[in-house]
Structure formats: C-alpha cells, structure tokens
Amino acid sequence: MERTAPQEPTADLATDQVCVVVIGYNDAAHVADAVRSALAQGPAVREVIAVDDCSTDDSESLLRSLAAAEPRLQVVRRATNSGGCGTPRNDGIDAATAPYLMFLDSDDVLPPGAVDALLAAAAAQDAEVVSGLCMRRELPSGREVPWQPVLYKKARFVARPELRPRLVHDTLCVNKLYRTDFLRAHAIRFPEGPFIYEDFVFTARVLAAGPRIALITDTVYIWHVRRAAAKLSISLDRSGIANWQARLEAHRQSVEILRESSGSGGKQLARAARAKFIEHSLRMYTRELAARGPEYQREWWALTRAYLAEFDTADLEAAPAPGRVIARVVLASEQPRDLTRLKQVAARPARLVPPYVKDRAGTPVWSDELPQVTLEHLLVRPMRLLPLAVDGELRPRAGGSTLTLRLHELYGRVADAGPESVDVELADRSGRGPTLRRTAVFRPDGPDLWTAQVLVDLGTLPGRGVWDVRLRLLFADGTARDSTARAVAGPGLLRRAVVPSRRRGVLLTHPYATQAGNLAVRVAPGVRGVAGIARGRLARLLKKASGAGR
C-alpha cells in the first residue's frame, strides 16, 4: 500500500482533534466533494485520510492533486482492490493520528458544523462515541428523509448501550464520532474483504464494548441516494439473492457479537437487534418480493424461514405487529404464498387487505390455510395503530379528477368506531411543492365497506413531480388513523391522462402504485413535458423489446 507522506499538523492542539477517513473506489465524479466537505469542517479536523481502494478511474490523481494544495489531506492508495468497504476503513483507522475519528463515503458529504457539534458533545459528556442525525438526500430531487429520527429527537447521554436498546436500530458507522483509543483498545475493526453490510458488524462490536455514548440532534451526515445511477450502491442494489444472503449473515454475526458480550445487557441488545431485523429488514424486502421472479422468491423464502427459525418466541414478541405477522406467515408455510397480501402488511403504514378470516373459536387468523397465524391482537390494538385497508381509485379528467376511497371493515373494529370522514392530502414528495387538501364524508356501501368521494383539480399542481395520497381517517368515537390508499388496478385506472392546466396549458398525469402499493400520481408539465414522457416511455418499451430478443 502506498501513502503520501503525512504533514505535521499546524493547528492548535486544542482544536486539532479529528481524523476524517474518506473511502472510495472508482468515484472520481464525487470523491472531491466528499473530501472538500471534510476539510471545510475547519480547524477541528487535524487530518483527512482518503483511502483509494485501487481505483481504475481518475480518483487517485484527483486526490493527489487536492493533497498537493492541502497539507491536512493524506492519500492512501491500496495496491489491490479489497472488494468491500471494511478494509479501506480499517486502513484509515491504522493511519489516524488524531484523538477522534469518523468515516465518510466518497459519494456523500458532511454538512457544515458537523465535526464541531460532535466534538463538543464528546468533550462535554466525556463520551467515547457521539452519534448525530443522518439525512438521506434523494438525488436529483433533493428530497430529504431523516434516518432513524426517533433516536435524535433530543440530546441525551447514554452511560451504557443497554440503557437505550434502540441504539441497535442505527447501524450506520458514518454519522458517528469515535474516540480513536477506544476503538484500538477494544480491537474494534470492520470485517475485511468483500463483506457487504460491514457496518452492521462494526456497530455491534462498538456496542458490545459498552461505550459511553452521547446523542445529539444536529444533522452530521448527508447520505446521497442516487437511484438512477449506472451502478447502484450496495444498500440500493437488492435485485439479487446474494444481497439478502449477505444481509442475513451480517445480521447473524451482529446478534452473536452482542449476545456474547459481558453481562445481561448484551442479551438485551441482541433481542432488540432481532426485533429490528423483523421490523426493518424483513418488511423492506417483503415489500419487493412480489415483483421478483419465482426462483428468487423460493430462495428468499427458504433463507428467511431458516433464519427466523433461530429466533425464539420472545424475539418475535419484541417486534412490532406488522413484521411479526410477516415472520409468522413465513415460518408457517414451506413455500412462498400470499406475497401480494404480505406486501400490504409490509407497507408503511401497514394495511391488512381482505379476506378477514376467523377460526372455529372466533379468533382472527391469517387465512383458512394458515390458521396457526393468529391475529387476535387486532381485537385490542388501538385504532390509531390498526392496519386498516383503504382502496383508492384516482380518475383524472378534464373537468376535475375523482378520487374514490373505500374503507374495509376489520373484524368489527371499524363499525364500532363509526367512520365519519377522511382528510385527503396530495403531498409533493420532494417537500417543495404545494399540498392539495380536501375532506370527504364516508357513507356505508354494504355491510363491510364505507365509501368516500372527493374531487381534486390536478390542473392546479405546479409541474413535474410526484404527489403522494395521504389520508387521515376520522371516527365518531373520537379516534383517528393516519393511512395511505392502496392503488387499485382495473379498466380505466392507473392510466396516463392529459388534463388542462391554468399555469402550463396541459399536464400529463399518471396515477400509479408505488413499490409498497400506495396510490400516488406523477405529473409532467406542458406540451414539452408530455412529449418528453412519451419519448421516455417509448425508449423503455424499445429497450425491453430488445432485451427480450436476446
């Protein structure tokens, strides 16, 4: 491995405290922005160590050019590609000379003030680890979604990890500041080589060592999500079964690390990690399962079933209800089944679609075929948490678009509460555009169904974007439930339509089902936008036809 000669720090030692380890491979398009964001943190940063994992593009020359003008930047060039993210991060740990260090991926950035905020908390709390909010930024839209926001609603000090079991939910390594001597004293390192989800294992090793942890509310990391990139990041590329296998292995190792740590606290954290797997990973991959091929579905089901068989009853009971129901269905059936229905349970918020079945004793169950999967919790669960199913049909028309909503009964709970009305929002997914708001009254439509209709003027939307349909169901007993609408397919539904627009002349609107099955609408402005959408559609059809002929 080759490394540029480190420069002697010139900043005052009181501020010369942090090493930022930047790792990258063939990412010349973004690595400079990452490095600059680290250097821009100011005098608190003693060194930025950029580890190039034997890139074949211009990454190394770009980094060396930056280092020639910036004495705090060191470039470490690996002689061979490691195949993963863990080895280059370990190289950074070995090369660090500062009292604290943090990690940064080449396609992300640190926001201004991140290092100062983390360092201040470390000093004030004598913390060995400080963790702040990571913001997922969708590109190119710019839409931002906070990662694990519940953990960072308020600043707090955690004397031991088991006092805050939810810490296992944040498996990222990049939104944290670590005391360097703490990592070295406990020999905490990343798995080497082509190990995917290496931060799962690293985070488990950190928590197992029992550090003093400070949580801060500041945003300290910007995670760029580029879904349209030619090569997807590891976390986004879930198309092959190898990704799920890697995730299972990383999670299995993490649980074992936590369980084997000293004291009962490790067992508590291990149980929390398994509950998190059910609530997060299992639900996420289940949402995508119906769209996969039969071979993938069979392999996924067998792998998941075998892994869940290692969980005990208490592990399952610790998980929130939607994931727990999915886990029990998988365990109860040797072969994949009910994938479309499971996708709805995996949605956020969850919804349970018909049929609604009871066993001979009157207990709600998943189906006649799987009566061992009981759903008795639905009889006592608060209305605000019930997986209510609302079907949505949006029919764009020139004179006004009609949104029809149909609320299903759920074992008598809906009728008991008394459906009254629904507040409807069409919310711009990017968060920048206006929100259309309407209210409609529910009316009985048979013994187990209530229907509401509302007119929405899609022509008032400002232009290109995606609008999500969000619902707040209001009941006569004073309860409410926030929900979404399940996109319903059928004649004349989920089809493109042109509607007049006072601003743009015309808009092309397209109601569609999201990956989770939620109803949303895409909008393209003006004649030019309509033509652009049509050209894109034609290109996708031609590409599909070309691929089918190979």
C-alpha positions in Angstrom: 0.0 0.0 0.0 1.3 3.5 -0.9 0.7 6.6 1.1 1.7 10.2 0.7 3.9 11.5 3.5 1.8 12.9 6.3 2.1 16.6 7.1 2.8 17.8 10.6 -0.3 19.5 11.9 -0.1 23.2 12.4 -3.4 23.9 14.1 -3.5 24.4 17.9 -3.8 21.1 19.7 -7.0 22.2 21.5 -8.8 22.2 18.1 -6.6 19.7 16.2 -8.7 16.7 17.2 -10.4 14.8 14.4 -9.4 12.5 11.6 -12.0 12.0 8.8 -11.5 8.8 6.9 -12.8 9.0 3.3 -13.1 5.8 1.4 -13.8 5.4 -2.4 -13.5 3.2 -5.4 -13.9 4.5 -9.0 -15.8 7.5 -7.8 -13.9 10.4 -9.3 -17.2 12.2 -10.0 -17.9 12.7 -6.3 -14.8 12.0 -4.1 -13.5 15.6 -4.3 -16.8 16.9 -3.0 -16.6 14.5 -0.1 -13.0 15.5 0.8 -13.8 19.2 0.5 -16.7 18.8 2.8 -14.4 17.2 5.4 -11.7 19.8 5.1 -14.3 22.6 5.3 -15.2 21.5 8.8 -12.4 23.8 10.0 -9.5 23.6 12.5 -11.1 20.8 14.5 -10.0 18.5 11.7 -6.4 17.5 12.0 -6.3 15.2 9.0 -8.4 13.8 6.2 -7.2 10.4 5.2 -8.5 9.5 1.7 -8.2 5.7 1.1 -8.4 4.9 -2.6 -9.3 1.2 -3.0 -7.2 0.7 -6.1 -9.5 2.7 -8.4 -9.1 2.4 -12.2 -10.5 5.8 -12.9 -9.0 9.3 -12.1 -9.7 9.1 -8.4 -6.1 8.8 -7.3 -4.7 11.6 -9.5 -7.6 13.8 -8.4 -6.9 13.1 -4.7 -3.2 13.7 -5.1 -3.9 17.0 -6.8 -6.0 18.1 -3.9 -3.4 16.9 -1.4 -0.7 19.0 -3.1 -2.6 22.1 -2.1 -3.9 20.9 1.3 -1.4 19.7 3.9 -4.2 18.1 6.0 -5.1 15.7 3.3 -3.3 12.3 3.1 -3.9 9.9 0.3 -3.6 6.1 0.9 -3.6 4.1 -2.3 -4.3 0.4 -1.9 -2.2 -1.9 -4.1 -5.2 -4.2 -4.7 -8.9 -3.7 -4.5 -10.4 -5.1 -1.3 -13.9 -5.8 -2.8 -15.7 -4.0 0.1 -15.8 -1.0 2.4 -14.4 -2.6 5.6 -10.7 -3.0 4.6 -10.2 0.6 3.4 -11.8 1.9 6.6 -9.5 -0.3 8.7 -6.6 1.2 6.8 -7.9 4.6 7.8 -8.1 3.6 11.5 -4.5 2.4 11.3 -3.3 5.6 9.7 -5.1 8.0 12.0 -3.1 10.1 14.5 -6.0 12.3 15.8 -7.7 11.6 19.1 -11.1 11.2 17.4 -12.1 9.8 14.0 -15.1 9.5 11.8 -15.9 7.9 8.4 -17.2 9.4 5.2 -18.1 7.6 1.9 -16.9 9.1 -1.3 -20.3 9.8 -2.7 -21.6 11.6 0.5 -20.8 14.8 2.3 -20.5 16.2 5.8 -22.7 19.3 6.4 -21.2 22.5 7.8 -20.6 22.3 11.5 -20.9 18.5 11.8 -17.5 17.9 13.4 -17.8 20.8 15.8 -21.2 19.6 17.0 -19.9 16.0 17.5 -16.7 17.1 19.2 -18.4 19.5 21.6 -20.7 16.7 22.8 -17.7 14.3 23.2 -15.9 16.9 25.4 -19.0 17.9 27.4 -20.1 14.3 28.1 -16.7 12.5 28.2 -18.2 10.2 25.5 -16.3 7.6 23.7 -18.9 7.7 20.9 -21.1 10.6 19.7 -23.9 10.0 17.3 -25.9 12.5 15.3 -28.7 12.6 12.7 -28.0 11.3 9.2 -30.1 12.8 6.4 -30.9 10.7 3.3 -31.0 13.1 0.4 -32.6 11.7 -2.8 -30.9 12.9 -5.9 -31.6 14.7 -8.2 -34.9 15.6 -6.5 -33.2 16.9 -3.3 -35.9 15.3 -1.1 -34.6 14.7 2.4 -35.6 11.9 4.8 -34.1 11.6 8.2 -32.5 8.2 9.2 -33.7 6.8 12.5 -35.1 10.2 13.7 -36.6 8.8 16.9 -33.1 8.4 18.3 -32.2 12.0 17.7 -35.3 13.9 18.8 -33.5 15.2 21.8 -29.9 15.2 23.0 -29.1 12.7 25.7 -26.2 10.8 27.3 -26.3 7.0 27.5 -24.0 5.6 30.1 -24.3 2.1 28.8 -25.8 0.9 25.4 -28.3 -1.5 27.1 -29.9 1.6 28.7 -31.0 2.6 25.2 -31.7 -0.6 23.3 -33.0 1.4 20.3 -29.3 2.2 19.5 -29.2 -1.1 17.6 -31.6 0.5 15.0 -28.8 2.8 13.8 -26.3 0.5 12.2 -24.6 3.3 10.2 -20.9 3.9 11.1 -20.7 7.3 9.3 -22.9 9.5 11.4 -20.7 9.0 14.5 -17.5 10.3 16.1 -15.3 7.7 17.7 -12.5 8.1 20.2 -9.6 6.5 18.4 -8.0 5.0 21.5 -11.4 3.4 22.4 -11.5 1.6 19.0 -7.9 0.5 19.3 -8.1 -0.6 23.0 -11.1 -2.9 22.1 -9.6 -4.0 18.7 -12.8 -2.8 17.0 -12.5 -3.1 13.3 -14.6 -3.8 10.2 -14.8 -7.2 8.6 -12.2 -7.5 5.9 -12.6 -8.0 2.2 -15.8 -8.3 0.1 -18.1 -8.3 3.1 -21.4 -6.4 2.5 -23.2 -4.6 5.3 -19.9 -4.4 7.2 -21.2 -1.5 9.3 -23.7 -3.9 10.9 -20.8 -5.9 12.4 -18.7 -2.9 13.3 -21.6 -1.2 15.1 -22.3 -4.4 17.1 -18.6 -4.6 18.1 -18.8 -0.9 19.2 -22.0 -1.5 21.3 -20.6 -4.8 22.7 -17.6 -2.8 24.1 -20.0 -0.8 26.3 -19.0 2.8 25.4 -20.3 6.0 26.9 -22.5 7.4 24.1 -23.8 11.0 23.5 -26.7 11.5 21.1 -27.1 14.9 19.5 -29.9 16.4 17.4 -27.7 18.0 14.8 -27.6 16.7 11.3 -24.0 15.4 10.9 -24.1 13.4 7.7 -25.7 13.7 4.3 -26.3 10.3 2.7 -26.8 10.8 -1.1 -29.3 8.3 -2.6 -28.8 8.0 -6.3 -31.4 5.5 -7.5 -30.8 6.4 -11.2 -27.0 5.8 -11.0 -25.5 3.4 -13.6 -24.1 1.4 -10.6 -26.3 1.3 -7.6 -24.8 1.5 -4.1 -24.7 -1.7 -2.0 -27.7 -0.7 0.0 -29.8 0.1 -3.0 -28.9 -2.9 -5.2 -31.2 -5.6 -3.8 -32.0 -7.3 -7.1 -30.0 -10.5 -6.5 -30.5 -13.1 -3.8 -26.8 -12.6 -2.8 -27.7 -9.3 -1.3 -30.2 -10.9 1.1 -27.7 -13.6 1.9 -25.1 -11.0 2.8 -27.6 -9.1 4.9 -28.6 -12.2 6.8 -25.0 -13.2 7.5 -24.1 -9.7 8.7 -27.1 -9.6 11.0 -26.4 -13.1 12.3 -22.9 -12.1 13.2 -24.1 -8.9 14.8 -26.5 -10.7 17.1 -23.9 -13.2 18.1 -21.4 -10.4 19.0 -24.0 -8.7 21.1 -25.2 -11.9 22.8 -21.6 -12.9 23.7 -20.7 -9.5 25.2 -20.4 -9.5 29.0 -23.5 -9.1 31.2 -27.2 -9.3 30.6 -27.1 -6.1 28.6 -25.7 -7.9 25.6 -28.6 -10.3 25.5 -31.0 -7.4 25.8 -29.3 -5.7 22.8 -29.3 -8.9 20.8 -33.0 -9.3 21.3 -33.5 -5.7 20.2 -31.4 -6.3 17.1 -33.6 -9.3 16.2 -36.7 -7.2 16.7 -35.2 -4.5 14.5 -34.5 -7.1 11.8 -38.1 -8.1 11.7 -39.4 -4.5 11.8 -37.0 -3.1 9.2 -35.2 -5.6 7.0 -37.9 -8.2 6.8 -40.6 -5.6 6.0 -38.4 -3.8 3.4 -37.5 -6.9 1.4 -41.1 -8.3 1.7 -42.4 -5.1 0.0 -40.3 -6.0 -3.0 -40.8 -9.8 -3.0 -44.0 -10.0 -5.2 -42.1 -8.2 -8.0 -39.3 -10.8 -8.0 -39.0 -13.9 -10.1 -40.2 -17.3 -8.9 -36.7 -18.6 -8.3 -35.7 -15.6 -6.2 -38.9 -15.9 -4.2 -38.3 -19.5 -3.4 -34.7 -18.9 -2.4 -35.6 -15.8 -0.3 -38.4 -17.7 1.4 -36.2 -20.7 2.3 -33.3 -18.5 3.6 -35.6 -16.3 5.6 -37.5 -19.2 7.1 -34.3 -20.9 8.1 -33.0 -17.7 9.8 -36.3 -16.9 11.6 -36.3 -20.5 12.9 -33.3 -19.4 15.0 -35.4 -16.7 16.8 -37.3 -17.6 20.0 -40.8 -16.6 20.9 -39.6 -13.6 22.9 -37.7 -12.4 19.9 -40.8 -12.4 17.8 -42.9 -10.8 20.5 -40.4 -8.0 20.9 -41.1 -6.9 17.3 -43.9 -4.6 16.2 -47.1 -6.4 14.9 -46.7 -5.9 11.1 -43.2 -7.5 10.9 -44.2 -10.1 13.5 -47.2 -11.2 11.3 -44.9 -11.5 8.2 -42.4 -13.6 10.2 -45.1 -16.0 11.4 -46.5 -16.4 7.9 -43.0 -17.2 6.6 -42.4 -19.7 9.4 -45.9 -21.3 8.9 -45.5 -22.1 5.2 -42.8 -24.1 3.5 -43.4 -22.4 0.1 -43.9 -18.7 -0.8 -47.5 -17.7 -0.5 -49.8 -14.6 -0.2 -47.0 -12.3 -1.5 -49.3 -9.5 -2.6 -51.1 -9.5 0.7 -47.8 -9.6 2.6 -46.6 -6.6 0.7 -49.6 -4.7 2.0 -48.7 -5.7 5.6 -45.1 -4.6 4.9 -46.2 -1.2 3.7 -45.8 1.9 6.0 -48.3 2.3 7.5 -49.3 -1.3 7.4 -52.6 -2.5 6.0 -54.3 -5.9 6.1 -56.4 -6.5 3.0 -59.3 -9.0 2.7 -60.2 -11.7 3.3 -60.7 -11.5 7.0 -61.0 -15.0 8.4 -61.8 -16.4 11.8 -61.2 -19.9 13.2 -63.9 -22.0 14.8 -63.4 -20.3 18.1 -63.9 -16.9 16.5 -60.2 -15.9 16.7 -59.0 -13.8 13.8 -56.5 -15.7 11.7 -54.4 -15.1 8.6 -56.3 -17.5 6.4 -58.1 -20.8 6.3 -54.8 -22.4 5.1 -52.7 -20.9 7.9 -55.0 -20.8 11.0 -51.9 -21.1 13.2 -51.1 -17.5 12.4 -53.5 -15.8 14.7 -54.3 -12.1 14.6 -56.0 -11.7 18.0 -54.0 -8.5 18.6 -56.3 -6.8 16.1 -59.2 -7.0 18.6 -57.4 -4.9 21.2 -55.0 -2.8 19.3 -55.6 1.0 19.4 -57.4 2.3 16.4 -54.5 4.6 15.6 -52.3 1.5 15.0 -54.8 -0.8 13.2 -53.7 -1.9 9.7 -56.8 -0.5 8.1 -57.2 -1.1 4.4 -58.4 1.8 2.1 -58.6 1.2 -1.6 -58.0 4.2 -3.8 -59.1 5.0 -7.3 -58.0 8.2 -9.0 -59.6 9.0 -12.4 -58.0 12.1 -14.0 -60.5 14.1 -16.1 -60.5 17.5 -17.8 -63.4 18.8 -15.6 -61.9 17.5 -12.3 -60.4 14.3 -11.2 -62.4 11.9 -8.9 -60.7 10.2 -6.0 -62.8 7.3 -4.7 -61.8 5.8 -1.3 -63.2 2.5 0.0 -62.6 1.7 3.7 -62.8 -2.0 4.6 -64.1 -3.5 7.9 -61.6 -5.2 10.1 -63.2 -7.7 12.5 -65.8 -5.3 13.6 -63.4 -2.6 14.8 -64.3 -0.1 12.1 -68.0 -0.3 12.6 -67.6 0.0 16.3 -65.6 3.2 15.9 -68.0 4.7 13.3 -66.3 6.0 10.2 -67.3 9.7 9.7 -64.9 11.4 7.3 -61.5 11.4 5.7 -59.0 14.3 5.3 -57.1 13.8 2.0 -53.8 15.3 1.1 -51.9 15.2 -2.2 -48.4 16.0 -0.9 -45.4 16.8 -3.1 -42.9 14.0 -2.4 -40.0 16.4 -2.7 -41.5 18.6 0.0 -41.1 21.8 -2.1 -44.5 22.0 -3.9 -47.9 22.8 -2.5 -50.2 20.3 -0.9 -53.8 19.8 -2.1 -56.2 19.2 0.8 -59.8 18.0 0.6 -62.2 16.4 3.0 -64.9 13.8 2.2 -67.7 12.1 4.2 -67.8 8.3 4.5 -71.0 6.6 3.6 -72.0 2.9 4.1 -71.6 0.9 1.0 -72.7 -2.6 2.1 -72.2 -4.4 5.4 -68.4 -4.2 5.5 -67.5 -1.2 3.3 -67.6 2.6 3.5 -67.0 4.8 0.5 -66.0 8.5 0.2 -65.5 10.5 -3.0 -63.7 13.8 -3.4 -62.9 16.0 -6.5 -59.3 17.1 -6.9 -58.1 19.6 -9.5 -54.8 18.1 -10.7 -54.5 21.0 -13.1 -53.6 23.3 -10.2 -50.4 21.3 -9.5 -47.3 23.4 -10.4 -45.4 21.0 -12.6 -43.2 17.9 -12.8 -43.1 15.8 -9.7 -44.7 13.0 -7.7 -47.6 13.6 -5.3 -48.5 11.0 -2.7 -52.0 10.4 -1.5 -52.1 10.7 2.3 -55.2 10.1 4.4 -56.4 10.8 7.9 -59.5 8.7 8.8 -61.8 10.2 11.4 -64.2 8.2 13.5 -67.3 9.0 15.6 -65.7 7.8 18.8 -63.1 10.5 18.5 -60.3 8.2 17.3 -58.3 8.8 14.1 -55.9 6.8 11.9 -53.3 8.1 9.5 -53.1 6.0 6.4 -52.5 5.7 2.7 -54.6 4.4 -0.1 -53.9 1.1 -1.8 -53.7 1.7 -5.6 -56.4 -0.3 -7.3 -55.9 -1.5 -10.9 -58.8 -2.1 -13.3 -60.4 -0.7 -16.5 -59.5 2.9 -16.9 -57.4 3.0 -13.7 -53.7 3.7 -13.3 -53.5 5.1 -16.8 -52.0 8.4 -18.1 -54.3 11.2 -18.9 -53.9 14.8 -20.1 -55.7 17.5 -18.0 -55.8 21.3 -18.6 -53.6 23.5 -16.5 -54.0 27.2 -16.0 -50.3 27.5 -15.5 -48.9 25.1 -18.1 -51.6 24.7 -20.7 -51.7 21.0 -20.2 -50.4 18.4 -17.7 -49.8 14.7 -18.2 -51.0 12.9 -15.1 -50.3 9.3 -14.2 -51.8 7.6 -11.1 -49.6 4.6 -10.2 -48.8 2.1 -7.4 -45.6 2.7 -5.5 -43.4 -0.2 -4.6 -45.4 -0.7 -1.4 -48.7 -0.5 -3.4 -49.6 3.0 -2.3 -51.5 5.3 -4.6 -49.5 8.3 -6.0 -49.6 10.4 -9.1 -46.8 11.6 -11.4 -47.2 14.9 -13.2 -45.3 16.3 -16.2 -45.9 19.9 -17.3 -46.8 21.4 -20.6 -46.7 20.0 -24.2 -42.9 19.6 -24.0 -43.2 17.6 -20.8 -45.9 15.4 -22.2 -43.7 14.7 -25.3 -40.7 14.0 -23.1 -42.7 11.5 -21.0 -43.9 9.8 -24.2 -40.4 9.6 -25.6 -39.1 8.1 -22.3 -41.9 5.5 -22.4 -41.1 4.6 -26.0 -37.4 4.2 -25.2 -38.2 1.9 -22.2 -40.5 -0.2 -24.4 -37.8 -0.5 -27.1 -35.2 -1.4 -24.6 -37.5 -4.1 -23.1 -38.3 -5.5 -26.6 -34.5 -5.5 -27.4 -33.7 -7.4 -24.2 -36.5 -9.9 -24.8 -34.9 -10.9 -28.1 -31.5 -11.8 -26.6 
